[in-house]
Amino acid sequence: MSEDKKHEKIVVLGAGESGTGAAVLGLKKGLDVFVSDNGEIKDKYKKLLENYRIEYEEGKHSPAKILSADEVIKSPGIPDDIEIIRKLKEKQIPVISEIEFAGRYTGAGKICVTGTNGKTTTTSLIFHMMKKAGLNVGMAGNTGNSLAMLVALKDHDYYVIELSSFQLDNMYDFKADVAVLMNISPDHLDRYGYDFDRYVDSKFRIIRNQSADNHFIFCGDDEVILRELEKRKIIVNEFSFSLNKSENQAAFIRNNMVYIKTNKNKIMKMSIDKLALQGSHNIYNSMAAGIAGQVLNIRKETIRESLSDFKGVEHRLETVIKVHGILFINDSKATNVNSTWYALESMDAAVVWIVGGIDKGNDYSGLTGLVKEKVKAIICLGKDNSKIHKVFDDVVKDVIDSQSMEEAVRSAYYFGKKGDTVLLSPACASFDLFENYEDRGRQFKEAVRNL
């Protein structure tokens, strides 16, 4: 949608990172902005709204104010089936995402990354590469900074944007110049009526509006993606990456070397051992980032350097410390079963596994083989651990409950011995006991350091 079709009166639902960013951008573009949050607004966001003199409410959604909007910008955490959204739809008031809104006001190149797992690491890796190449680039979306706030305060030439399925759901005219789809496995099914096809459709919105001069990078080993591609007519430049095959792949493995080849004149190779991020899931992330680098015409030397000196992402298989020979690893960002599968698969030592939280329709059965092979004890960390007990009580001798992170870490330390690894990889959302996965990860690190 072009700027001349902009709406005069906008309402922003949700006053977190995404919502406050949209509100500030709206104000800077001369729109009449009102912010409504059904919960309590965090002090830092309240202060921001007050500094910009943006009108807001908290602890409620006032229908009279919201339903008088020309357009509503909905924060990604708000489900589509709440009453106020239903009323907006009845009145045919458009409801869009903050990313859709921000996209109207920037002509920057957009490199967009989605997938059930690996999207934060891949986004951060592409951003690291582009910065190293000297490009004027910002990182936004699901990783922390809202795109709207970056566009409002300091527009860049490029943005690397991590997109969750919730952000993709309310995007309509937005277009990615480079779209990256890492993988698709069941997640957030509670938001999609436990219908996996709806979740798949949501992820494929990443290529919505793309044209022949755009690029689509995807995993050539992901059966869900390959099956979906057979159903769809795609007109963009396609680049796939694979650990298992080399034919027709833009990135592949041969003789312990990673090859990245977007056309016959652009071939780069480096040893797997030189990659900063190890483990099969991380090789996928590195290959996707490498292809993006080539598509953006970044020099081979810069791509190679970036893939070898990247420092990783907080809360994703992050080594904390060793205590009496027991290694503690923070993988709090593992909010689904597939992500935890990758974490367990990469473990070499005997594991004491801390798992649990808000179950999003999880099927743990796919983990039983790995758990039987690698896990010596399970510490459950959630308000309701019955499903975890049901699946693993007969697989692992010790499966116990804990009510806080401090208790979970102490119990894990008790079960561990020198040479073991304590792995926090919850496979669940965090909102039953923590503010978010970052809060969960930081509490873990603090509890470990207090042992």
Backbone hydrogen bonds, N-H to C=O, Kabsch-Sander energy under -0.5 kcal/mol:
donor,donor_aa,acceptor,acceptor_aa,energy
5,K,2,S,-1.6
6,K,3,E,-1.9
10,I,8,E,-0.6
10,I,32,D,-2.7
11,V,71,E,-1.9
12,V,34,F,-2.9
13,L,11,V,-0.6
13,L,73,I,-2.8
14,G,12,V,-0.6
14,G,36,S,-2.8
20,T,16,G,-2.4
21,G,17,E,-1.5
22,A,18,S,-2.1
23,A,19,G,-2.3
24,V,20,T,-2.4
25,L,21,G,-2.3
26,G,22,A,-2.7
27,L,23,A,-2.4
28,K,24,V,-2.4
29,K,25,L,-1.5
30,G,27,L,-1.8
31,L,26,G,-2.6
32,D,8,E,-3.0
33,V,31,L,-0.7
34,F,10,I,-1.7
35,V,55,E,-2.2
36,S,12,V,-2.9
37,D,57,E,-1.9
45,Y,42,K,-0.6
46,K,42,K,-2.4
47,K,43,D,-2.8
48,L,44,K,-1.4
49,L,45,Y,-2.5
50,E,46,K,-2.5
51,N,47,K,-2.8
52,Y,48,L,-1.8
53,R,50,E,-1.0
54,I,49,L,-3.0
55,E,33,V,-0.6
55,E,53,R,-0.5
57,E,35,V,-1.9
59,G,37,D,-1.1
59,G,39,G,-2.1
60,K,37,D,-1.3
65,K,62,S,-0.6
66,I,62,S,-2.4
67,L,63,P,-3.1
68,S,65,K,-0.8
69,A,66,I,-1.5
70,D,9,K,-2.7
71,E,9,K,-1.3
72,V,94,P,-2.8
73,I,11,V,-2.7
74,K,72,V,-0.6
74,K,96,I,-2.9
75,S,13,L,-2.1
78,I,75,S,-1.7
82,I,79,P,-0.7
86,R,82,I,-2.0
87,K,83,E,-2.3
88,L,84,I,-2.0
89,K,85,I,-2.3
90,E,86,R,-2.3
91,K,87,K,-2.0
92,Q,89,K,-1.2
93,I,88,L,-2.7
96,I,72,V,-2.9
97,S,170,N,-2.3
98,E,74,K,-0.5
101,F,97,S,-2.1
102,A,98,E,-2.9
103,G,99,I,-2.4
104,R,100,E,-0.7
104,R,101,F,-1.0
105,Y,102,A,-1.6
106,T,103,G,-0.8
109,G,157,D,-2.7
111,I,109,G,-0.6
111,I,159,Y,-3.1
112,C,110,K,-0.7
112,C,178,V,-3.0
113,V,161,I,-2.9
114,T,180,V,-2.9
116,T,183,N,-1.6
122,T,118,G,-2.5
123,T,119,K,-2.5
124,S,120,T,-2.7
125,L,121,T,-2.3
126,I,122,T,-2.5
127,F,123,T,-2.4
128,H,124,S,-2.4
129,M,125,L,-2.1
130,M,126,I,-2.6
131,K,127,F,-2.5
132,K,128,H,-2.1
133,A,129,M,-1.5
134,G,131,K,-1.8
135,L,130,M,-2.3
137,V,135,L,-1.4
138,G,158,Y,-2.1
140,A,160,V,-2.4
141,G,145,N,-1.9
142,N,162,E,-3.0
144,G,141,G,-1.5
150,L,146,S,-1.8
151,V,147,L,-2.6
152,A,148,A,-2.4
153,L,149,M,-2.4
154,K,150,L,-2.7
157,D,136,N,-1.5
158,Y,136,N,-1.7
159,Y,109,G,-2.6
160,V,138,G,-2.6
161,I,111,I,-3.0
161,I,159,Y,-0.6
162,E,140,A,-2.3
162,E,160,V,-0.5
163,L,113,V,-3.1
163,L,161,I,-0.5
164,S,162,E,-0.5
168,L,164,S,-2.0
169,D,165,S,-1.8
170,N,166,F,-0.6
170,N,167,Q,-0.6
171,M,168,L,-1.7
177,D,110,K,-1.7
178,V,110,K,-2.2
179,A,215,H,-3.0
180,V,112,C,-2.9
181,L,217,I,-2.9
182,M,114,T,-2.5
182,M,180,V,-0.6
189,L,360,K,-0.7
190,D,360,K,-0.7
191,R,188,H,-2.0
192,Y,188,H,-0.6
192,Y,189,L,-0.8
193,G,190,D,-0.6
194,Y,189,L,-3.2
195,D,192,Y,-1.8
196,F,194,Y,-0.6
198,R,195,D,-0.7
199,Y,195,D,-1.2
200,V,196,F,-2.4
201,D,197,D,-2.5
202,S,198,R,-1.8
203,K,199,Y,-2.0
204,F,200,V,-2.0
205,R,202,S,-1.2
206,I,203,K,-1.5
207,I,204,F,-1.5
208,R,205,R,-1.5
210,Q,207,I,-1.9
214,N,211,S,-2.4
215,H,177,D,-2.4
216,F,237,N,-3.1
217,I,179,A,-3.3
218,F,239,F,-2.2
219,C,181,L,-1.2
220,G,218,F,-0.6
220,G,241,F,-2.9
221,D,241,F,-0.5
222,D,219,C,-1.0
223,E,221,D,-0.8
226,L,222,D,-2.5
227,R,223,E,-2.5
228,E,224,V,-2.1
229,L,225,I,-2.5
230,E,226,L,-1.3
231,K,227,R,-0.7
231,K,228,E,-0.9
232,R,228,E,-0.9
234,I,232,R,-0.8
237,N,214,N,-2.4
238,E,236,V,-0.6
239,F,216,F,-2.7
241,F,218,F,-1.7
242,S,251,A,-2.2
249,Q,246,S,-1.8
250,A,240,S,-3.0
251,A,240,S,-1.2
252,F,259,Y,-2.0
254,R,257,M,-2.4
257,M,254,R,-1.5
258,V,270,M,-3.4
259,Y,252,F,-3.0
259,Y,257,M,-0.5
260,I,268,M,-3.1
261,K,250,A,-4.2
262,T,266,K,-0.9
263,N,266,K,-0.8
266,K,263,N,-2.0
267,I,265,N,-0.6
268,M,260,I,-2.6
270,M,258,V,-1.8
272,I,256,N,-2.5
274,K,271,S,-1.5
275,L,272,I,-1.6
276,A,307,L,-3.2
278,Q,276,A,-0.6
282,N,279,G,-0.6
283,I,279,G,-1.7
284,Y,280,S,-1.8
285,N,281,H,-1.6
286,S,282,N,-2.5
287,M,283,I,-2.6
288,A,284,Y,-2.5
289,A,285,N,-2.2
290,G,286,S,-2.5
291,I,287,M,-2.4
292,A,288,A,-2.2
293,G,289,A,-2.4
294,Q,290,G,-2.0
295,V,291,I,-2.7
296,L,292,A,-1.8
297,N,294,Q,-1.9
298,I,293,G,-2.8
303,I,299,R,-2.2
304,R,300,K,-2.8
305,E,301,E,-2.5
306,S,302,T,-2.5
307,L,303,I,-2.3
308,S,304,R,-1.1
309,D,305,E,-1.8
310,F,306,S,-0.8
316,R,313,V,-1.7
317,L,315,H,-0.6
318,E,330,N,-2.7
319,T,317,L,-0.6
320,V,328,F,-2.9
323,V,326,I,-2.6
326,I,323,V,-2.0
327,L,325,G,-0.6
327,L,420,D,-2.3
328,F,321,I,-2.2
329,I,327,L,-0.5
329,I,422,V,-2.9
330,N,318,E,-3.2
331,D,329,I,-0.8
331,D,424,L,-2.3
333,K,315,H,-2.8
334,A,331,D,-2.4
335,T,333,K,-1.7
340,T,336,N,-1.7
341,W,337,V,-2.3
342,Y,338,N,-1.8
343,A,339,S,-1.7
344,L,340,T,-2.9
345,E,341,W,-2.6
346,S,342,Y,-1.4
347,M,344,L,-1.5
351,V,374,K,-2.6
352,V,421,T,-2.8
353,W,351,V,-0.6
353,W,377,A,-2.5
354,I,352,V,-0.5
354,I,423,L,-2.9
355,V,353,W,-0.6
355,V,379,I,-2.3
356,G,426,P,-1.8
358,I,429,A,-2.4
359,D,357,G,-0.7
364,Y,362,N,-0.6
366,G,363,D,-0.6
367,L,364,Y,-2.4
368,T,365,S,-1.3
371,V,367,L,-2.8
372,K,368,T,-2.7
373,E,369,G,-1.7
374,K,370,L,-2.6
375,V,371,V,-2.3
376,K,351,V,-2.8
377,A,351,V,-1.1
378,I,398,D,-2.7
379,I,353,W,-3.0
380,C,378,I,-0.6
380,C,400,I,-3.5
381,L,355,V,-3.0
382,G,402,S,-0.7
389,H,385,N,-2.3
390,K,386,S,-2.4
391,V,387,K,-1.8
392,F,388,I,-2.6
393,D,389,H,-2.4
395,V,392,F,-1.4
396,V,392,F,-2.5
398,D,376,K,-0.6
399,V,397,K,-0.7
400,I,378,I,-2.6
402,S,380,C,-1.5
408,A,404,S,-2.3
409,V,405,M,-2.7
410,R,406,E,-2.1
411,S,407,E,-2.5
412,A,408,A,-2.5
413,Y,409,V,-2.3
414,Y,410,R,-1.8
415,F,411,S,-1.9
416,G,412,A,-1.6
419,G,325,G,-2.6
420,D,417,K,-2.6
421,T,350,A,-2.8
422,V,327,L,-3.3
423,L,352,V,-2.5
423,L,421,T,-0.6
424,L,329,I,-2.5
424,L,422,V,-0.6
425,S,354,I,-2.0
425,S,423,L,-0.9
427,A,334,A,-1.9
428,C,334,A,-0.7
429,A,358,I,-2.1
433,L,430,S,-1.2
434,F,430,S,-2.4
440,R,436,N,-2.2
441,G,437,Y,-2.6
442,R,438,E,-2.7
443,Q,439,D,-2.5
444,F,440,R,-2.0
445,K,441,G,-2.3
446,E,442,R,-2.4
447,A,443,Q,-2.6
448,V,444,F,-2.5
449,R,445,K,-2.2
450,N,446,E,-1.3
451,L,448,V,-1.5
